[in-house]
Amino acid sequence: MKDTKADRDEARRETIIELAHRLFEQKGYEDVGMRDICRAAGLSPPQIYRLGIDKKDLLAEVILRVNQTIIEQVKCCNIKPSESALAFIERYLLSMYELDIGIKSIRAEGAAYGWKWSHKYEALIVEQIHELVAPPVRVDWVAAIPPEPFNDHLIAPTALSVCGTISRDR
């Protein structure tokens, strides 16, 4: 397989995102500058900017990857045959919360700076949140749902609070 410039740029971009993730975890978003990221990557600022990456984009990319990790881990939260809907939802949310606590330093940065992201990143993160708040549902649960089970307008802010990636002020 031929190694093209696009392949090398993508590999370099992935490396930079991984380095930014590590630096953001260690020092916090505010205390990491693009020069720090460049130094860690062994590149000059123009080389990184030519890849189409800025600091806000790096944080968004880190959050996307963190969310994907949580989605993959939470999706393994299988429904037990005799489990009630409420028990499953509690276990599912607890699992999501425990995973989220493990990455709280990155999550806090996403919550604080998410309002600066482009609509492209916001749309991608919203898709991920939909994946997180759409756990598998058993048919017998649907039949047991009362006509007005709960205020669904409370679910989205709760999920966003747990995921901490989108500002309501936008």
C-alpha positions in Angstrom: 0.0 0.0 0.0 1.3 3.4 -1.0 2.0 5.9 1.8 0.5 9.2 0.6 0.9 12.7 2.0 -2.8 12.5 3.1 -2.0 9.3 5.1 1.1 10.9 6.7 -0.9 14.0 7.6 -3.7 11.9 9.1 -1.2 9.9 11.1 0.5 13.2 12.3 -2.9 14.6 13.2 -3.8 11.5 15.3 -0.4 11.8 17.1 -1.0 15.5 17.8 -4.5 14.7 19.2 -3.1 12.0 21.5 -0.4 14.4 22.7 -2.9 17.2 23.3 -5.1 14.7 25.3 -2.2 13.8 27.5 -1.2 17.4 28.0 -4.7 18.5 28.7 -5.1 15.8 31.3 -1.8 16.6 33.0 -1.9 20.4 33.0 -5.4 21.4 32.1 -6.6 23.1 28.9 -5.9 26.6 30.1 -2.3 25.8 31.0 -1.4 24.2 27.7 -0.5 26.3 24.7 -0.1 25.4 21.1 3.7 25.8 21.6 3.6 23.1 24.3 1.7 20.8 21.9 4.1 21.6 19.1 7.1 21.0 21.3 5.7 17.6 22.4 5.0 16.7 18.7 8.4 17.9 17.6 6.7 20.3 15.1 6.5 24.0 14.5 3.2 25.9 15.0 2.8 26.5 11.2 3.2 22.7 10.6 0.3 22.0 13.0 -1.9 24.8 11.7 -1.4 23.5 8.1 -3.0 20.3 9.3 -6.1 22.4 10.0 -5.9 22.1 13.8 -6.2 24.7 16.5 -6.5 24.4 20.2 -10.3 24.4 20.3 -10.4 21.7 17.7 -7.9 19.6 19.6 -10.1 19.7 22.7 -13.2 18.8 20.6 -11.3 15.9 19.1 -10.2 14.7 22.5 -13.8 14.9 23.8 -15.0 13.0 20.8 -12.5 10.2 21.5 -13.3 10.1 25.2 -17.0 10.0 24.4 -16.4 7.1 22.0 -14.6 5.2 24.6 -17.4 5.6 27.0 -20.0 4.7 24.3 -18.1 1.5 23.6 -17.8 0.6 27.3 -21.4 1.5 28.2 -22.9 -0.4 25.3 -21.5 -3.5 26.9 -24.0 -2.9 29.7 -26.2 -5.8 28.8 -29.8 -6.2 29.8 -30.3 -9.0 32.3 -33.4 -11.2 31.4 -35.3 -10.5 34.6 -34.2 -6.9 35.0 -36.8 -4.1 35.2 -36.5 -1.0 33.1 -35.8 1.1 36.1 -33.1 -1.2 37.4 -31.5 -1.3 34.0 -31.6 2.5 33.6 -30.1 3.0 37.1 -27.3 0.5 36.3 -26.7 2.1 32.9 -26.5 5.6 34.2 -24.3 4.5 37.1 -22.0 2.8 34.6 -21.8 5.9 32.5 -21.2 8.1 35.5 -18.4 5.9 36.8 -16.7 6.0 33.4 -17.2 9.7 33.2 -15.6 10.3 36.6 -12.5 8.5 35.4 -12.0 11.3 32.8 -13.3 14.2 34.8 -10.3 16.5 34.1 -11.0 16.3 30.3 -14.7 16.4 30.8 -14.5 19.6 32.9 -12.5 21.3 30.1 -15.1 20.2 27.5 -17.9 21.7 29.6 -16.0 24.9 30.1 -14.9 25.4 26.5 -17.5 23.5 24.5 -19.3 26.7 23.5 -16.2 27.7 21.5 -16.4 24.7 19.2 -17.6 24.9 15.6 -21.0 23.6 14.6 -19.3 20.6 13.0 -17.9 19.4 16.4 -21.1 20.3 18.2 -23.1 18.1 15.8 -20.7 15.2 16.2 -20.9 15.4 20.0 -24.7 15.6 19.9 -24.7 12.4 17.9 -22.6 10.7 20.5 -24.8 12.0 23.3 -27.8 10.4 21.5 -25.9 7.1 21.4 -25.3 7.4 25.1 -28.9 8.2 26.1 -30.4 5.6 23.8 -29.7 2.3 25.6 -31.3 -0.9 24.3 -35.0 -1.3 25.2 -36.8 -4.5 25.7 -40.3 -4.8 24.1 -41.9 -5.8 27.4 -40.6 -2.5 28.9 -42.4 -0.4 26.3 -45.7 -2.1 27.1 -45.2 -1.2 30.8 -44.6 2.5 30.2 -47.4 4.6 31.6 -49.0 7.2 29.3 -46.9 10.1 30.8 -43.8 8.3 32.2 -41.6 11.4 33.0 -40.7 14.8 31.6 -38.4 14.1 28.7 -37.3 17.7 28.7 -35.4 16.8 31.9 -33.6 13.9 30.4 -31.5 15.8 27.8 -30.1 18.4 30.3 -29.3 15.5 32.7 -27.5 13.6 30.0 -25.6 16.7 28.9 -24.7 17.4 32.4 -23.2 13.9 32.8 -21.5 14.3 29.4 -20.6 17.9 30.1 -19.8 18.8 26.5 -22.4 21.3 25.3 -23.2 24.7 26.7 -26.9 25.7 27.0 -25.8 29.3 26.4 -25.1 28.8 22.7 
